[in-house]
Amino acid sequence: MGHRYPERVAEQFWIETLGCPKNQVDSDKLLGRMLADGLRPASSPGEADVVVVNTCAFVEEARQESIDTILALQEARPEAELVVTGCLAERYGDELAEAMPEVDRVAGFGVPVTLGRTRSSGGGRATAGDPAGGAEAAPSFDLLELPRPASPVPWAYVKIAEGCDRRCGFCAIPQFRGPQRSRSIESIVAEVEALEVQEVVLVAQDLAAFGRDQGVGDRRIVPLVDEVARRVPWVRLLYLYPSDLGDELIDAICRTGVPYFDLSLQHVSRPLLRRMRRWGEGSVFLDRIDTIRAREPEAAFRSNFIVGYPGETEDDHDRLLDFVEAARLDWCGFFAYSEEAGTHAADLEPKVPPGLRDERLAELRERQDRITAERRDERIGREIVALVDRAGVARSASEAPEIDGIVRFDPAANPAIEPGTFVRGEVVSAEGPDLVADRLRPVGGGVTGLIPSAVR
């Protein structure tokens, strides 16, 4: 399988990352591993001797994007060793290795994507302890605990656990990521300190369940958040299962100075949520959101919803529309249901016709776009605190990196403001999901524990 250049020595590498922030952390760990192996990052895929594609396999659209990216990179640099890792490699490794002869190596989780600085002798799917289809065994390693290089931007994702113990009807992640496996607080804190960033974004498949698998009881996430908050000005949490969002965790999030709540809701109709094997319903979610806003009026909210899940009725859809209107979330994603082999939902009936599903998606997105624009307009004329990511681009506590809008400013009018600086400024306009700020000045005296409402 694949091409072979046994005499060629790998000098430069390129890592292409697809999918969620958790994949980005994995790529950062692989980057650190390859740097330690003596390789240098290439300036482009066309200059690389080793090209690594860290894939996503969450839904069909993501799998197709992964395949298209693999083929495009192989075409751009046919001489390079092409390595495929990540979720697609773990979930469909044997099929991928057989169907794509362009790939030199398919490496699942916990398998080195390179062995030293030389091209591997032979293709095939690599597995832990069996690096290339029966070649000499190589030790597996744990991506969670690998060191990583310094962040090139003032923020960084930090993965605190791998896998998931839930069995949501639509999700195949436990099949290939395995059960939840939490890190120690000490190892996470050490990684945070080494990154030397201004904002840490904690991520995991089931963030609030951190530590539950270690036999130490619930709510281990709270002391972790407090420990991280002692070391960086801003701490942000992504992917919170709603049943785990108790008062103690809400208070811990607000203490960080980033009252940002990313709630994994998926739907609001009680009957449909039970078909999803999920907890809750719309009224419960609204009560929790109202409680948080009463404590912290500046709290920002994000969620995602699945549209077209088997059995979704017009009444279910109307309930979701009503919820979106009532909740007035700052950020919201709507995704078409994707049938995943081996999941509970794959055998459920009745299926929602694609045309009807797409109509519902369009209606929800249009409504949320209006609400997001209104929420952004509400901030015009108000003062905010923001972290400068790069020249002309910053984010307040209400914007998570890479997935939400940003705060724009004129770098020519603020030449002394550098990336990594916290600034105060006035919002002068809104452009779609983005804000425009002016009259920026650095925040003096640090920003640890600064809650946005404190500067209204």
N, C-alpha and C positions, 0 to 999 in steps of 0.2 A: 504494500500500500504506500502511496505517496512517492515523492522523489527522494533521492539520497545523494549527498555530497560528503562522503566520509572524511575527505581530507580537509574540508573547509572548517575553519575555526570561527565560532560565533564571537563577534566583537561588539555589535550594537543590537539593541532590541527595541521593539515597539509594542506597547500594550494598548489594545482597544477595548474599552469597557462599555458594556450595554446593560440596561436594566436599572435596578434600584440603587440607593445609596449603600446598601449592604454589599453589593457587588463592587462598588467603588473602593470600599475598605479592603476587600479581598485583593483588588488590584494594587492598592498601596502596599499591602504586605508582600505581594509578588514582586513589586518594584524593589522593595528593600532586599529581598532574597537575591534578585538578579544583580543588583549593585554589589552585594556581598560576594557574588560569584565572579566578579571582575568584569562584568559587561557594562557597556555605556549606553544610555538612552539615545536613540536615533532622533534626528530632527524631523523625520517624516517616515512613514512606512516604507517608502521607496529606498531608504538608506539602510534599512535594518537587515541583519543576518537572521534574527529570530523575531517572528511576529506572533504575538499571543492575543487571541480573541477571548475575552472573558464574557461569556454569553448569558442570556436570559432565556428562560423557558416557561415563564409564568402563564402566559396565554398564547394563543395561536399567532396573533400579530407579532408578539415578541420573538417567537421562534422563527418566524419568517424573516424578521429583521436580522436576527443572528445569522441565519444561513446566507442572506444577501450580503452581509458584511464580510463573512468568511470568504465568499467567492470574489468580492471586490478587492479585498486585500491580497488574495492569492494572485489575482490578475495584475495588481499594481506592483507586486514584488515576487515573481515566480521563483526566483533563486533562493528566497529565504526559507528557513524552516518554519512551517506554519503549525502552530500549536493551538488547539481549541480546549478551553477549560470552562469552568462555571456550570451553571444549572443545566444547560443543554447537554454538555458533556457528561454530567452525572446522570441525568435522567434518560438520555437516549444514546449513551456512549457507543454501544455495539452497533446500533443501527446507523449512527453517524459515521463511524469508522468505515462501514461497508459501503454506504451511499456516497461518500465524498472522498474519493482517492486523492483529491488535491491536498488533503490534510495529512501532515506527517505524524502528528501525535494528538490523541484525544485523552486529556488528563482530567480525571475526576477530582473532587475535593480531596485535599490532603495529599496530593501527589505532586512532586516537583515537576514544574513545566520544563526545566532544563536540568541536565545532570552534568555539572561542571561547565566547562566552556566549549565543549565540542558537540557536534551534531550527534544525535543518538543513532545507533546502528539498527535501523529498521523501524517500521511504522507499527501501527496497531493501537489498541486502546490501553492506556496506562492505568493501572490500579494500584492501590496502596500496597507496597511491598513487592510490586511486580511492574516495574516502570515501563516496559515496552513489550507486551505480548510474550512474556516468558524470558526476557533478558535478565541479566544479573540483577538481583533484588536491590532496591534502593529504599532507605528508610522513609516512611511517611512523615509528614510534619503537620503541625496544627496551625492553620491560617490565623485562628483567633489570637494565638500567642506570639506570632512572629513579630519582630520589630519592624518599624516602617520609617521611611525618611521624613524629614521635616516637611510640613505642609507649605506649598507655594503660595497659598492664600491665607488670610487671617483667621480662617475657620477650618474645622475638620470634623468629618464623621468619625465616630468611635463606636465600633460594634461591641456590645456588651454580652451577647449570647448568640448561639447558633441553634437552628432548628425550632420546632414548635410542637407542643403537646396537644394542641386543639385539633379537632377534626371537622372543620367547617365544610359544608357540603360541596362547595365549589372549588376548594383549594387542594392542589396536589403537592404543595411545598413539603409537608411532613414525609411524603414518599421519598423525596430525594435529599432533603436537608436533615431528615432524621428528627428525633425527639429533642426537646430543649436541652441545651447544655450551656449553663451560665459560667462566665468567668469569675474570678475572685475580684473583690473590690480593690485589693492591693494591685493586681495586674492592670486593671483599668486605670487606676490613678497614676501608675507609673507611665503608662502610655500617654495619658493626658499631659503630664508634666514634660515629657520628652517632646511633645508636638510644639509647645511654645506658641499657642494661638490665643486669640482673644475670644473665640466662641467655639464651644464643643457641642456637636449635635449627636446625641446618643441614639443609636438605632439597634433594632433587633426585630425578629419576626413577631415576638410578643413581649414588648418592652416591659410592661408593668409586672409580668410574671418573673422578672429577673430574680434568681436565687431560689425559686420554689423547688427546682430540681435538686438543690443541694441539701434538702432536709432541714432547712433553717427557718421554715415558715414563710408567710406572705410578707409583703411590704419591704423586702430588702431593697427595692428600688429607691425608697426614700432616703436611707442613709447614704446610698451611692450618689444620688443627686446632690445631697448636702456636701459630700466629700469633694465632688467635682467642682461644685460652686465655690468652694474655698480656694480653688486653684486657677479658675478662669473667670473673667467678668460675666460672660453670658453662657448659660447652659440651656439647650433646647432639646425637647424630647419628641421623637417621631413615632407614630403608630401605637396608640394607646387603646386597648380593648375597653369598651365603655364600662363593663361590670367591675373593672379593677380601679376605676377612677373615683376613689373615696376621698373623704375630706383631708386626710393626712397627705395624700399625694398632691391634691390640689394646692394645699398650703405650701408644700415643698416646691412645686413649680413656680408659684407666685414669688417665693423667696429668691429665686434665681435672678429675678429682674427680667425674665422672658416669659410672661404669661401667655404662652402660645400652646394651644391644645389641639393636637392632631388626633382626632377620634376615629377609630375604625368602626364605622356604623354599618355600612353595606346596604341597608334598607331600613324602613321604619314600620312597615306593615307587620304586625305580630304574626299572622299566619304564615307569611312568606319567610320571615326570619326563622321560624321554627323549621320550615322546609330547608332552610340554609344551615340548620343546626347552630343557630346563633341565639344570643341572649338579647332581651330588651324589646322596646317598641318606641314609637315616636314620642308619645307623651312622657315616657321616662327620660328619653334623651333631652327633650325640651326642658324638663324640670332641672336636669343637671346643668345644662347650659345657662339657664336663668340663675341658678345658684352661683355659678362661677362669675357671671357678670355682676351679680350683686356684691361679691367680694372684691372683684377687680374689674371695674368698668372698661378698662383698656384691653381686656383679654381678647386675643385673636383666635379664631377657630378655623380649622380645616377638616374636611372629611371626604370620603369617596363612597360612591354608591354603584351597585351593580344593576344594570337595566336589562330586562329580558330573561331573568332567571326562570327556569321551568315552573309553570304554574302561575306566573305573575299575571294578575287580572287588571282590568281597568280600574277597579276600586283600589288595588294596591298602588297603581301608578298615581292615582289622584291623591292618595294619602302622602306619597312622597313629594308631589308638587306642593301640597299644603304645608308640609314640613319645611321644605326649602324656603317657602315664603315666610313662615313664622320664625324659623331659626336665624335667618339672615347671617349665614356663615360668611366669613371673609373670603375663603377659598374653598372650592368644591370641584371634585372630579367625578365624571360619570363615565362608566365603562360598560361596553356591551358584554353580556355574559359569554364566556368561552367554555365550551364543553371540554373537560379534561378527563382523559382516560383514567379509570381507577378511582374516581371520586364518587361520592354518594349521588351527586346531581346528574352524573352522566346517564343514569337509567331513569331519571324522573320524567314524567309526562304531566301535562301536555307541554310541548315545546312552544315557545313564542315565535311566531313567524318573523323572519329577519326584517321585512318591511315595517311591520308594526313596532318592533324593537327600535329600529332606527328613527321612527317618528317620535317615539317616547324620548329617546336620547336627545333629539334636536329640541324638543319642547323644554326639557329640563335644562339643557345647556343655555338656551336663550334666556330662560328665567334667571338662572344663576349669574350669567354675564351682566344682566341688569343690576342685580343685587350687589355684586362685587364692585361695579362702577359706582353705585350709590354709596357703598361703604368707603370707597376711596375718596369720593367727593366730600364726605363728612370730615375728612382730615384737613381739608384746605383751610389755611389761616391758623393752623395750630402748630405748636412747637413740638418737635420730636427729637429723640436721641437716636443716632444711627451709627453703625459700624461701616467704615469705608473699606470696600472689598478691592477696588481698583480705581484708577483715575476716572472720576465722573460717575461712579457707581457706588451706592451704599445701600444698607438695609436697616430698617428699624426692627424692633422686637416682633413686629407683626408679619415679617417676611422671612420665611425659611429660605436658605440658599438653594438655588437651582430650580425650585418648583413654584415659587410665588413671584409676585412682582418685585420691583426694586425701587430705590429712591435715587433719582438722577439729580446731578448738579453740574454746574459749569466748572470744569477743572481749571480753565484759564482764569476764572475769577477767584479761584481758591488754590493757587499754586503751592501753598505751604502744607496743604492737607494731604497726607500720605496714606497709602493702604495700611490698615491695622489701627487707624486712629478712630476714636469715638468723637463724634461731633454733635453739637446741637444746631438745629436749623429750623426755619419756618417753611411749612409746605405752602407753596404758592399756586400749584395747579396739579391736576391729575390727568394722565394720558393713558387711557385704558386701565390696565392693572398697575401701572407705574405712577409714582408720585414724583413731583419736581420740587426740590427744596432750594432755598436761597439763604443768604446771611448765615453761612456756616461758621462755627468757631469750635475749636477743640474743647472737649469736656475736661475740666480740671478736677484734680483730686480723686480720679478713678471713678469707675462706674459699677463696681461690684454691688449687687443688691439693688441697683436702681430700677425701679418699676416705672414704666412709661407714664402712668397717670401722675407720678410725682413731678413731671415737668410740664403738665398741661397749663 
